[in-house]
């Protein structure tokens, strides 16, 4: 039994409203019937329609692309009416998370606002809309290309939107990595091209300044020349760090006990970082040795520590740890290849790095520091070093949360020695200091040739100069006798290797020292088979050491004491 309203007037209003609702529902049903067709379908036609619906349902559920249907509400809202399984697979959004909800209810604010604009554009233009958008989904950052198609009813209104999306995340990451690789390679080629000539200039500058400062008697003059010498040496260091970024520095990898190396480095780091920063070192017992160049590893760690110090001007904590890790395929250019690694993690509690800057931190000369606080080469040098060593780098950082840099280094197959044993060991000051030597010097650069000759002569030796390989062979053909040859690698007409091979045909036992401004392993490695290599720019002490080594080995090879 129904309950009648106590107020007759109110009852009349309710009845009128109910009648209006019923009339609207009847009109909607009549319109739906009109859309399906004015005539009654035959049994065959009904079967064909059911088959088509099953076909489209199968296509919708099994499509390799994301498919979704949006209901366009009269109040302007959009509601997810249907999504296929591929949406869940490619984004992480389940049907329960989407169906029956508006974009504002289901998606992040940034995503929903961008997508709502596209949905409105599709409704207003009544045209196919195509767009690409990057956003955050439950599985992480995704990039998708979407096509929206308006579904227009019999009244001419857009009452639904059919959407299909293609996942472009991997493609865009690959394109970005390729672009970054091409940019870094271009910078690397520029660096390698300029480094050779710049090293020749620095060799001339440093050598002349060294000889000049040794002859100065006044303190003021020695100070001025000393400042110029320090500036030239900083230029040499800058070139070395650029070549490290370009992965063209000469490395001498050896098994290194990382736990021992970090323990030895701890005191230096604490001294360099100051009293406001606490240095904590946590070492994994039994961590395998890493196959790296110890000198460049120390430089990379020092650069990272200085970056951390600058990110913590008011103090904080620098934590360095070691571990072992197995990684899968890389997602970014700087990441290590898949495999097993020994990992050094350098974490600070500093200001962190903004997300929009993380993609640029490995570019040479790019820095987030204020002017005068850094060259922007620390991370690029570290990246070049670890990649040339066969590893990689990862960086995790966010503003206010600090930064963690992980160096992935290849493990050594043999145990690390407690002390380093040089493959070629010859004490400085062997036969070279016992008597004056006759040295053949060959270099096409007049400035380098003059300063190298002056340095050799300052050691008490006699020098015969030649500016080309053919000129050197003519000197040897005249019967001149030499104790050693100092040969530049890059010379026109006949390079240093070709000259050395011709020299060895005449004087198989003649010790050879190559000097070169190149550092590419594929070039330098070929020199070691014929002699010892000295890289430009060099100082007098470096030249004296190498001359001692080649003459010492020559005496040993000849069976002399």
C-alpha positions in Angstrom: 0.0 0.0 0.0 1.4 3.4 -1.0 1.6 6.4 1.3 -0.3 9.4 -0.1 1.1 12.9 0.4 -0.6 14.8 3.2 -0.6 18.0 1.2 -2.8 17.7 -2.0 -1.0 20.5 -3.7 2.4 18.9 -3.1 0.9 15.6 -4.4 -0.2 17.3 -7.6 3.4 18.7 -8.1 5.0 15.3 -7.6 2.5 13.7 -10.0 3.3 16.3 -12.7 7.0 15.8 -12.2 6.6 12.0 -12.5 4.5 12.3 -15.6 7.2 14.6 -17.2 9.9 12.1 -16.3 8.0 9.3 -17.8 7.3 11.3 -21.0 11.1 12.0 -21.3 11.9 8.4 -20.9 9.4 7.3 -23.5 10.8 9.9 -25.9 14.3 8.6 -25.3 13.2 5.0 -25.9 11.4 6.1 -29.1 14.6 7.8 -30.3 16.6 4.7 -29.5 14.2 2.6 -31.5 14.4 5.1 -34.4 18.2 4.9 -34.4 18.2 1.1 -34.6 15.9 1.3 -37.6 12.3 1.9 -38.5 11.6 -1.7 -39.6 11.7 -5.0 -37.7 14.9 -7.0 -38.3 14.5 -10.5 -39.7 15.9 -13.5 -37.9 18.9 -13.5 -40.2 19.5 -9.8 -39.8 19.3 -10.1 -36.1 21.9 -12.9 -36.2 24.1 -10.9 -38.5 23.9 -7.9 -36.1 24.7 -10.1 -33.1 27.7 -11.5 -35.1 29.0 -8.0 -35.8 28.7 -7.0 -32.2 30.7 -10.1 -31.2 33.3 -9.3 -33.8 33.7 -5.7 -32.6 33.8 -6.9 -29.0 36.6 -9.4 -29.8 38.5 -6.7 -31.7 38.1 -4.2 -28.8 39.3 -6.7 -26.2 42.2 -8.1 -28.2 43.5 -5.0 -30.0 47.3 -4.4 -29.6 46.5 -0.7 -29.1 44.8 1.0 -26.2 41.1 1.4 -26.9 38.7 3.4 -24.7 35.2 4.9 -25.0 34.2 8.1 -23.3 30.6 9.1 -22.6 29.9 12.8 -23.3 27.5 14.0 -20.6 25.1 16.8 -21.0 26.8 18.8 -18.3 30.0 18.7 -20.2 31.7 16.0 -18.2 33.5 13.1 -19.8 33.2 9.6 -18.2 35.2 6.5 -19.1 32.6 4.0 -20.3 34.8 1.3 -21.5 38.6 0.4 -21.7 40.3 -2.6 -23.2 42.9 -4.8 -21.5 45.8 -3.2 -23.3 45.1 0.1 -21.4 46.0 -1.8 -18.2 49.0 -3.4 -19.7 50.6 -0.2 -21.1 49.7 2.2 -18.3 48.8 0.2 -15.2 45.3 1.7 -14.9 42.8 -1.1 -14.3 39.2 -1.0 -15.5 38.0 -0.4 -11.9 40.3 2.6 -11.7 38.8 4.2 -14.9 35.3 2.9 -15.9 32.6 5.1 -14.5 35.0 7.9 -13.5 35.9 11.2 -15.0 39.5 12.0 -16.0 39.6 14.4 -13.0 38.7 11.5 -10.7 40.9 8.9 -12.2 44.1 10.7 -13.4 46.6 13.1 -11.9 45.7 16.8 -12.1 48.3 17.5 -14.8 47.3 14.6 -17.0 43.5 15.2 -16.6 43.6 18.9 -17.5 45.6 18.3 -20.7 43.4 15.4 -21.8 40.1 17.2 -21.0 41.2 20.0 -23.4 41.6 17.4 -26.2 38.2 15.8 -25.4 36.5 19.2 -25.5 38.3 20.0 -28.8 37.0 16.7 -30.3 33.4 17.6 -29.2 33.5 21.2 -30.4 35.2 20.5 -33.8 33.4 17.2 -34.4 36.6 16.2 -36.1 39.2 13.5 -35.6 41.8 14.7 -33.1 45.4 13.4 -32.9 47.9 14.4 -30.3 51.0 13.1 -28.3 51.3 13.6 -24.6 53.7 12.6 -21.9 52.5 12.0 -18.4 52.8 9.8 -15.2 50.9 6.5 -15.0 50.9 3.8 -12.3 53.8 2.1 -14.1 55.8 5.4 -14.3 56.4 8.0 -17.0 54.8 7.2 -20.3 54.5 8.8 -23.8 51.4 8.1 -25.8 50.0 9.1 -29.2 46.2 9.2 -29.2 43.6 9.5 -31.8 40.1 10.6 -30.8 37.0 10.0 -33.1 33.7 11.6 -32.3 30.6 9.4 -32.3 27.6 11.4 -33.5 24.0 10.4 -32.7 20.9 10.8 -34.9 20.3 14.3 -33.5 23.7 15.4 -34.6 25.3 15.6 -31.2 28.6 14.1 -30.1 27.5 11.6 -27.5 30.6 9.4 -27.3 34.3 9.5 -28.1 36.2 6.5 -29.3 39.9 6.8 -28.5 42.9 4.7 -29.5 46.5 5.2 -28.1 49.9 3.9 -29.1 52.7 3.6 -26.6 55.7 5.6 -27.7 57.6 5.5 -24.4 60.5 3.3 -25.6 60.7 5.0 -29.0 61.0 8.5 -27.4 63.6 7.3 -24.9 65.6 5.7 -27.7 65.4 8.9 -29.8 66.4 11.0 -26.8 69.4 8.7 -26.1 70.4 8.8 -29.8 70.2 12.6 -29.9 72.2 12.8 -26.6 74.8 10.3 -28.0 75.2 12.3 -31.2 75.6 15.5 -29.3 78.2 14.0 -27.0 80.0 12.5 -29.9 80.1 15.8 -31.7 81.5 17.5 -28.6 84.0 14.6 -28.3 85.2 15.0 -31.8 85.7 18.7 -31.3 87.6 18.0 -28.1 89.9 15.5 -29.7 90.6 17.8 -32.6 91.5 20.7 -30.5 93.4 18.7 -27.8 96.3 17.7 -30.1 97.2 21.3 -31.2 96.5 22.7 -27.7 98.8 20.1 -26.1 101.6 21.2 -28.5 101.1 24.8 -27.4 101.1 23.8 -23.8 104.3 21.8 -24.2 106.0 24.8 -25.6 104.7 27.1 -22.9 105.4 24.8 -19.9 108.8 23.8 -21.2 110.0 27.4 -21.7 108.5 28.6 -18.4 110.3 25.8 -16.5 113.6 26.7 -18.0 113.0 30.4 -17.4 112.0 30.0 -13.8 115.2 28.0 -13.2 117.3 30.9 -14.3 115.4 33.6 -12.4 117.2 35.1 -9.4 114.7 37.7 -8.3 111.8 36.6 -6.1 109.3 38.9 -7.8 110.2 37.5 -11.3 110.1 33.9 -10.0 106.6 34.6 -8.6 105.3 36.0 -11.9 106.7 33.1 -14.0 105.5 30.6 -11.4 102.0 32.0 -11.7 102.2 31.6 -15.5 103.4 28.1 -15.1 100.6 27.2 -12.8 98.1 28.6 -15.3 99.6 26.5 -18.1 99.4 23.4 -15.9 95.7 24.2 -15.2 95.2 24.4 -19.0 96.8 20.9 -19.3 94.5 19.6 -16.6 91.5 21.1 -18.4 92.5 19.3 -21.6 93.0 16.1 -19.7 89.5 16.3 -18.2 87.9 17.1 -21.6 89.6 14.1 -23.1 88.3 12.0 -20.1 84.8 13.2 -21.1 85.5 12.2 -24.7 86.7 8.8 -23.5 90.0 9.3 -25.2 92.3 9.4 -22.2 95.1 6.8 -21.8 94.1 4.5 -18.9 96.1 1.9 -17.1 93.5 -0.4 -15.6 94.6 -2.8 -12.8 92.8 -4.8 -10.1 92.0 -2.3 -7.3 90.7 -3.2 -3.8 88.0 -0.6 -3.6 87.5 -1.0 0.2 91.2 -0.4 0.7 91.3 2.5 -1.8 88.3 4.2 -0.1 89.7 3.8 3.3 93.0 5.4 2.2 91.0 8.2 0.6 88.9 9.0 3.6 91.3 11.3 5.4 91.9 13.3 2.2 88.2 13.7 1.6 87.5 14.9 5.2 90.3 17.5 4.8 89.1 18.7 1.5 85.4 19.0 2.5 85.9 20.8 5.7 84.5 20.5 9.2 80.8 21.2 8.4 80.5 18.0 6.4 80.5 14.5 7.9 82.1 11.8 5.8 80.7 8.3 6.4 82.3 5.3 4.5 80.5 2.0 4.6 82.4 -0.8 3.0 80.9 -4.2 1.9 83.1 -7.0 3.3 84.6 -9.1 0.6 83.7 -6.8 -2.2 85.5 -8.0 -5.4 88.3 -5.9 -6.9 87.5 -3.5 -9.7 89.5 -3.3 -12.9 90.1 0.4 -13.2 92.8 3.0 -13.4 93.4 4.0 -9.7 94.5 7.6 -10.5 91.5 8.4 -12.6 89.1 6.7 -10.1 90.6 8.9 -7.3 90.0 12.0 -9.5 86.4 11.0 -10.2 85.6 10.4 -6.5 87.2 13.7 -5.6 85.2 15.5 -8.2 82.0 13.9 -6.9 82.9 14.8 -3.3 83.5 18.5 -4.3 80.2 18.6 -6.1 78.5 17.3 -2.9 80.3 19.9 -0.8 79.1 22.7 -3.0 75.5 21.3 -2.7 75.8 21.5 1.2 77.0 25.0 2.0 75.5 24.8 5.5 76.9 21.4 6.2 75.6 17.8 5.8 76.6 14.2 5.3 78.5 12.6 2.5 78.1 8.8 2.5 80.3 6.6 0.4 79.4 2.9 0.1 80.6 -0.1 -1.9 78.4 -3.0 -3.1 78.0 -5.6 -5.8 75.1 -5.3 -8.3 73.7 -7.0 -11.4 71.9 -4.7 -13.8 69.7 -5.2 -16.8 69.7 -3.3 -20.1 70.3 0.4 -19.8 67.5 3.0 -20.0 69.8 6.0 -20.5 73.0 6.8 -22.3 75.1 7.0 -19.2 73.8 3.8 -17.6 76.0 0.7 -17.6 75.5 -2.2 -20.0 73.8 -5.2 -18.6 76.0 -7.3 -16.4 77.8 -7.6 -13.0 79.5 -4.7 -11.4 81.3 -3.4 -8.4 79.5 -0.2 -7.3 80.7 2.9 -5.5 77.8 5.0 -4.3 78.4 8.7 -3.3 75.3 10.2 -1.6 74.9 13.7 -0.1 72.2 15.4 1.8 72.4 18.6 -0.2 70.1 20.8 -2.3 69.5 18.2 -5.0 69.0 18.8 -8.7 65.8 20.0 -10.5 64.2 17.3 -12.8 64.5 19.6 -15.8 68.3 19.8 -15.3 69.0 16.1 -14.8 69.2 15.5 -18.6 72.1 18.0 -18.9 74.3 17.3 -16.0 76.8 15.3 -18.0 77.4 17.9 -20.6 80.9 19.5 -20.4 80.9 23.0 -18.9 77.2 22.7 -17.8 76.9 23.5 -14.1 74.2 24.4 -11.6 76.7 26.3 -9.5 77.0 30.0 -9.5 79.7 31.6 -11.7 83.2 31.0 -10.5 82.3 27.9 -8.4 83.0 25.2 -10.9 84.0 24.3 -14.4 81.2 21.9 -15.1 83.6 19.1 -15.9 83.4 16.9 -12.8 80.5 14.7 -13.9 81.5 14.6 -17.5 85.0 13.5 -16.5 83.6 10.8 -14.2 81.2 9.6 -17.0 84.0 9.4 -19.6 86.2 7.5 -17.1 83.7 4.8 -16.1 82.4 4.3 -19.7 85.9 4.0 -21.0 86.5 1.5 -18.2 83.5 -0.5 -19.3 80.9 0.7 -16.8 78.5 3.5 -16.3 76.8 6.0 -13.9 73.3 6.5 -12.5 72.2 9.7 -10.7 69.2 9.9 -8.4 68.3 13.4 -7.2 65.4 15.7 -6.4 65.3 19.2 -4.9 65.8 19.3 -1.2 66.4 15.5 -1.0 70.1 15.3 -1.9 71.9 13.5 -4.7 73.2 9.9 -5.1 75.7 9.1 -7.8 76.6 5.5 -8.4 79.8 4.5 -10.3 79.4 1.0 -11.9 82.9 -0.5 -12.4 83.8 -3.8 -14.0 85.0 -6.5 -11.6 88.5 -7.8 -11.9 89.1 -11.4 -12.7 92.2 -11.6 -10.4 92.8 -10.4 -6.9 94.1 -6.9 -6.3 97.7 -6.5 -5.3 98.3 -4.7 -2.0 101.1 -2.8 -3.8 101.1 -1.7 -7.4 103.7 -3.4 -9.6 104.5 -1.5 -12.8 104.6 -3.6 -15.9 107.8 -1.7 -16.9 109.9 -0.7 -14.0 113.1 1.1 -14.4 114.5 3.4 -11.7 115.1 7.1 -12.6 118.7 7.9 -12.8 120.3 4.8 -14.3 122.8 5.0 -17.2 121.3 8.3 -18.3 122.9 10.2 -15.4 126.2 8.3 -15.7 127.3 9.8 -19.0 126.0 12.3 -21.6 123.8 10.7 -24.2 123.5 11.5 -27.9 119.8 11.9 -28.7 118.1 12.1 -32.1 115.0 14.4 -31.8 112.4 14.4 -34.6 109.4 16.8 -34.4 107.7 18.9 -37.1 106.5 21.6 -34.7 109.3 24.1 -34.3 108.2 25.3 -30.9 107.9 21.8 -29.4 111.2 20.7 -31.1 113.1 23.7 -29.7 111.8 23.4 -26.1 112.2 19.6 -26.1 115.8 20.0 -27.3 116.5 22.6 -24.6 115.1 20.3 -21.9 117.2 17.4 -23.1 120.3 19.6 -23.2 119.5 20.9 -19.7 119.9 17.2 -18.6 123.4 17.2 -19.9 122.9 15.5 -23.2 123.7 16.3 -26.9 120.8 16.7 -29.3 120.6 16.4 -33.1 117.3 17.8 -34.5 115.2 16.8 -37.5 111.9 18.3 -38.6 110.7 15.3 -40.7 111.0 11.6 -40.9 113.0 11.8 -44.1 115.4 14.3 -42.6 116.0 11.9 -39.7 116.7 9.0 -42.0 119.2 11.1 -43.9 121.0 11.8 -40.7 121.2 8.1 -39.8 122.3 7.3 -43.3 125.4 9.6 -42.8 126.5 7.2 -40.0 125.6 9.3 -37.0 125.5 7.2 -33.8 122.8 7.8 -31.2 122.0 6.4 -27.8 118.2 7.2 -28.1 115.6 8.7 -30.4 112.8 11.0 -29.3 110.1 10.9 -32.1 106.9 12.9 -32.4 103.9 10.7 -33.5 101.9 13.0 -35.7 104.1 14.3 -38.5 103.2 15.0 -42.2 104.5 12.6 -44.9 105.9 10.0 -42.5 104.4 9.6 -39.0 106.3 8.5 -35.9 105.4 4.8 -36.2 106.5 4.6 -39.8 109.7 6.4 -39.0 110.4 4.1 -36.0 109.9 1.0 -38.2 112.4 2.4 -40.7 114.9 3.3 -37.9 114.6 -0.2 -36.5 115.5 -1.7 -39.8 118.9 0.1 -39.5 119.3 0.2 -35.7 117.2 -2.6 -34.1 118.5 -1.9 -30.6 118.0 1.9 -30.6 115.7 3.0 -27.7 112.8 5.1 -28.9 110.7 7.5 -26.9 107.5 8.7 -28.6 106.0 12.1 -27.7 102.4 12.7 -28.7 99.5 15.1 -28.1 97.1 12.3 -29.1 95.5 10.1 -26.4 93.2 7.8 -28.4 93.9 4.2 -27.3 93.7 2.9 -30.9 96.6 5.2 -31.8 98.7 5.1 -28.7 98.5 1.4 -28.2 100.4 0.8 -31.4 103.3 3.0 -30.1 104.0 0.8 -27.1 105.2 -2.1 -29.3 108.0 0.1 -30.6 108.9 2.2 -27.6 107.7 4.1 -24.6 105.2 7.0 -24.8 105.3 10.4 -23.3 102.1 12.5 -23.6 102.2 16.2 -24.2 102.2 18.5 -22.4 105.1 17.2 -20.3 107.5 18.7 -17.8 111.3 18.3 -17.6 111.0 15.7 -14.8 108.6 13.6 -17.0 111.1 13.7 -19.9 114.0 12.8 -17.7 112.1 9.8 -16.3 111.2 8.4 -19.7 114.7 8.8 -21.1 116.0 6.9 -18.1 113.5 4.1 -18.7 114.3 3.6 -22.4 118.1 3.7 -21.9 117.8 1.5 -18.8 115.8 -1.1 -20.8 118.2 -1.0 -23.7 121.2 -1.7 -21.4 119.3 -4.6 -19.8 118.3 -6.0 -23.1 121.9 -6.0 -24.3 123.0 -7.9 -21.2 124.9 -5.0 -19.8 125.1 -4.4 -16.0 
